[in-house]
Amino acid sequence: MEFISGASINVMIVTSKSTEAKKRNSFLKNLASKKRQQRENQPSKAKKSRKKKTSTAEKLSLISLVAACIAVGIDMVAPPMATRMGAVNVASGVTDAHASFGFDNRFGSRQAFTTDAVTYGSTMHAASQIFATGHFDGTISVWDSVSGKLLQSHQVHSDAVEDVVLTPSGKLLASGSWDNDIRIWNLMTKQLFHDLVGHTDDVKSLAISEDGSLLVSGSFDKTVRIWDIWSGELLHTFEHPHGITAVAISPNGKTIVSGDRRGMLHVWDLKTKMKLLTLHGHKRTVWDLAFSPDSTMVVSGSQDRTAIAWDLQKFEPVCMFVGHGRAVYSVAFSPDGRTVASGSYDHTVKLWDVKNHQRVQTLRGHTMAVWDLEFADEGKVLMSSSADGAVRFWSAEWLTNRAAL
């Protein structure tokens, strides 16, 4: 059985203080140390791999992931891509970044790049064909999603970057960090636009309104803050009983949902600044939240290995997606609202049919925890970023051609 539906989902209160977060942070620190040791042990002059030319036809071969995934009920397994475009030297932060780009249409995965820096957060802007990553060493990097080229990288924070988000225009990039600060970077001028100071603990999650005017931040300091992106002014602070680990703002701009380390979801009315309800369902920390395109549902991913889809009109759970072997760190709704994607510490990405609550695909290819997921290009592409240093772009090519294998 892949799901549990209904409103009666039990709650367990976690009494240990930030246990999951401490384990997660410890894991990242060990991973960063291991990668540094690997770089030090490598020869000073690495051999460059041959560049593989990618045809225009291949670049345009990313077609309808969602439709194909719903129609086919088998697993996709993506092997590591062999093609690399050589080493990219970055002035700060991301060193030995291999901007690798290649297609394997049998598997529907296009691995855009791998890097020795630990990638923690990612976000994509499909219209301008760029995506951004935040790293454990405090840097942010911006990449071309078509060529895999590193466009710019900046040392923005003094500690790990927990989350990154792009404005709808693609001109501003906001990042939240363990250094308690939020930085907004102007990608056009390559200069710092705003330094938002106010949180007193790790900034765990960021969200931007559809009109690009508001930035929402959630922190371990038990607050959610609303900022004016253009002026940098703090507009409002929502107080919570526990540390905040995830935030999301509805596409219609009316609702904010925050998730905390105790597994609760808090629903806020953005206009009145009043709490509408607290939703109970997860047994452990809520790591990620995502709204449906019509703003009527929100999906949450948790340390308890589940994802829950919630009806925000009835304020009750629609279903619980069960199938991951470890914590669910990332969730995303497809643009048509028919599919939910979940990424996990078990290294996999799973796709779920929202209507019948069934798992329709498992995407394999990452070798470590999947931190972030995002649908792009009207649902034709799903981007996943992982602690393994890879960002993958998933298409439906493997599904449409599987009969030929």
N, C-alpha and C positions, 0 to 999 in steps of 0.2 A: 504494500500500500504506500503510495507516494504523498498522500496528503491527509490532513485532518480538517474537516470543515465544521462550522458551527461557532457559537459565541462562547461556549463554556470551556475556556482554557485556563488552567490553574496557574497560580503565581507562586514563585518561591522567592523569598527575600534573601539577598546575598549579604551576609554580615561582614565579610572581610573587606577591608578598605582597598578598592582599586586593584584587586588581585589580578584580573585579566589584563588590565592596562600595564601593570608592572611586568607581567610575563611577556607581553607584547613588546614593551620597550627594551627589556633585557634581550629578547630575541634579536631585535634590530641592532642593538649595540654589538652583540656577538657576531652578527652577520657582517657589519661594517668592518670590524676588526679582522675577520677572516679574509675579506676582499682586499684589505690593505696588505695583509701578509702575502696573498697571492700575487699582487702587483710587484711587491718587493722581490719575490722569488723568480719572477719572469726575467728572461734575457732583456737587455737594454734595447736591442733592436729586434722588434717582432717582424716576422715575415708577413708581407701584405698578400692577402688573397686576391685572386683575379676578380675584377669587376664583372658582374653579369648584367648585360644590357636588358632593360625591361621595355618591351614594346608598348606602344600606345594602347594596343588592343588589350594587353594584360592589365594595364593601369585602369582601364575602363571596365574590367571584368567583375567588379564588386556588385553583385546583384542580390536583391531581396533575400536577406538572411531570415527575416521573420516569417515570410510566407512559406519558404522552403522548410524551415525548421518545424513549423506546425504540421506540415504535411508528412514529414518523415520521422519515424520513431526510433532511429538508431544513433549510436554515439559517434561523434567526430573525434578523431585522434590526430593531433597535429604534431609532426616530428620537428625537431630543431631545424631551422633553415640554415643551409650551408653557405649561402652567398653573403659576402661582406664587402663593404665599400672602403675598407681601410680604417685606420685609426684617426680619430678627430681629437686634436689637442685643444683643450679648453682652458682659458686663462684662470678660472677659479672653479673649484667644486668638482665638476664632472670630468675626471681624468680617464684616459684610456677608454673613451666612449666609442664603441664600434657602431657607426651608423650603418647598420646592415639592412638591406632591402632586397626582397625577392619574393617571387610567387611560387606556390606549389598548389596549382588549382585543384589537384586531387583532394586536398585537405581543407580548402577554404580558409587558410590562414596566411596572412601576410605579416611577417614579423618586421616591424619598422626599424627597431634598433635594440641593441643590448648595450649595457654600460656596467662598468665595475662599481659605479656609485649605486648605493641602495636607493631604489625608487620607491617613494612612499605614496605620493598622491599624483593624480593625472587628470587632465581635462582636455576636451577637444572642441575646436571651432571649425565645423565642416565647411562653412561658406568660404572661409579664407584658407582652408586646407592646412591649418596649423594645429598642433597639440602641444601642451605644456606638461612638464613633470616637476615635481618637488622632490628633493633628496634629503637623505639623512644628515648630510654635511652642511645643510643650510642653504644650498643653492637651488635656483630655479632654472630650468632650461626650456627653450622653445624650439620646436622641430617642424620641418616640412613633412606633412603626412604623405605626400606623393613621392618625393625623392628620398626621404629618410634623412635629409641634411639637417645638421644642427645649425639653427639660425642665430641664436644668442643664448648666453648663459651668464648668470649673475649671482654673486655671493650676497644674498639678501638678509639671511638670518644668522644668528650666532649658535643656533641649535637646529635640530631636525625640523624639516618642513612637513607638517602633518596633512595639510590639504591645500589644493590650488583650484581656483575657479576663474574662468574667463568671462568678461562681460559679453552681452549679445553682439556688440560691435566688433569684438575681437581685438580691441585696442588696449584694454586694461586687463592686467592679470593680478588677482589678489591671492596672497598666500598667508596661511596661519601656521604658527610654529610652537615648538616646545619652549621657546624663549618668551612666551606670553604675548607676543606682538603680532599684529597683522600689517603686512606691507602691501601696498597697491603700486604696481609697476606699470609705467607707460611704455608699451611695446613699440610705439612709433618713435619716441624720442630716446628710448632706452634709459630712461631716468626714473628715479623714485617719484611717484605721484603723491602718495600719502603714507604716513606712518601712523597707524591707528593704535594708540596706547590706552589701556584701561583694564584689560583682563589681568588677573593676578595669578593665573596658573595656565597650563598648557592649553593652547587653542586647538581644539580637536576637529572642528568641522566648520565649513563655510558654505553659504548659498547666496545666489544673486537673483534678484527679481527679474521677471521676463522683460521689463522695460529698461533694465540696467541701471536703475536709480538707487536701489537699496542693496546693502550687503548685510547678511545675517551671519553672526558668528556664535559658536557654542564652545564653552570652555569647561575645564575641570574645576574652575572656580565657582561652579553652580549657577552660572548666569548665561543667558542668551542675550546678545546685544544687537541692536539694529543701527546701522550706520548709513549716512548719506554718502554715497560713493564719490560724488563730485566735490562736495565741500569737506568731507572727512568728519563731519559733525556726528556725535553720538546722539541718536534720536530717542532711544528708549532701551531700558534694561529689564528683562524678565528674570525674576529670581526663582530658583528651583531648590528643592530639598537635597538634591544629589548632583554630583559632577555630570556635566553634559558631554556626550560622546558623539552626537549626530544632530544635524539640523537640516530642515528642508523648507522651502517656501513654495506655495502652490502657484501653478502657472497663471491663475486668475488674480494673484496678488492679494488674496483675502485671508489666507491662513498660513500660520507657521506651525510646524510640528517639530518638537525636540525630543530626542531620546537620551536616556541617562544610563549610568553604570549599574543601576538596580533593575534594569529591564523594562522601565515604564516609558510610555509615550505621553507627551503633554501637548495638547492642541490649543493654540492661541488664535484669537481674532485680532488680525493686524490693525483693523480700524479702531476698535474699542480698547485694544491692549488688554483684554480680559481673557482669562483661561476658560475655555469651553468645557474641557474634560480631560481626565487622565485615563489613558487606556492601559489595561493590565493584560498581559498575555505571555510575554517572554519571561524566562526563568533567570536569565543572566543579562549582561551588558548588551545594549543596543548599539551596534557599530555603524549602521548606515541606514539612511532613509531616502525614499524616492517617491515623488508624486506621479499619479497617472496624468496623461495629457489633459483630461477634462476636469482635473482637480477634485474628483469625487472619491478617489482612493489614494492610499499611501501604503507602500510596502516597506517593511523593516527587516533588517538582517541582524542576527544576534549571535553572541557567544554560545548560546544553547544549541547551536547547529541548525537552527530553523530560520525560515523567512515567513513573515505573516503579512497577508494582504488585508487591509482594514477599509471598511466602508465608512467614510467620513460624513455621510448623510444620516446613517443610522447609528454611528459610533459603535460599531461592533466588528469583530474579525470576520472576514469572508472565508478565509481558509488559511491553513498552515502548510507551507511547503516543507516536506521532510525528505531528506535524501543525502545531505552532505555528511561526511564523516567527522568534520571538525567545524570550528567556528565559521559563521558566515560574516565576512568583513565588508562585502560590497553588494549593492542591489541596484537595479535600473529597470525602468519601464520603457518598453518600445514606444515609438511615437504614435503608433496606432492603438496603443493600450491593450493589445491582445497578448503580449508576452512580457514576462518578468524574467530578468537575468539575475543570477546570484553567483558571487565569487567567494571562494572559501580558503581556509588554511589547509584544506585537503588538496590544494593545487588545481582544482577544477572549477569550471564555470558551468552552471546548469541553467537551462532554459525551461520555463514553465508556462503552460497554457492557462491564462487567467480565467477563462470561461469554465473549463472542465477540471481545472486544478491539477492536471497531470504534468509530469516531467516529460518533455518532448525531446530534449537533447542533453548530452553532457559533452562539453568541449574540453579536450585534454591537450596539453602542450606546455603549460607552465610547470616549473619544477619546484616552486615554492608558493607561499601564500599569495592569493590574488587580492590586492588592496583596493583596486578601483575598477569600475565598469561604466561605460557610457555608450549609448546608441548615437549614431551620427548618420548624416546623409539620408535623412528620411527613413531611417531604420534599415538601410542597406548594409550598414557596417556596425559592428560591435567592437569597441576598443576595450582591451583589458590590460591592466598593468600589474606587475607582480614584484615581490621581493627578490625574485631571481634576476632582476635588472632588465627584463624584457617587457616591451609593449607590443601586444599583438592586435592585429586588425582582422576580424573574422568576417568572411563573406559566405555565400551559399554555393560556391563553385564545387566544393567537394560533394555536396548533397546532390546537385544536379547531374554530376558526372559519375556518381558512385556505381551505376550499373556497368560502366566500362572497366571497372577495376577487376 
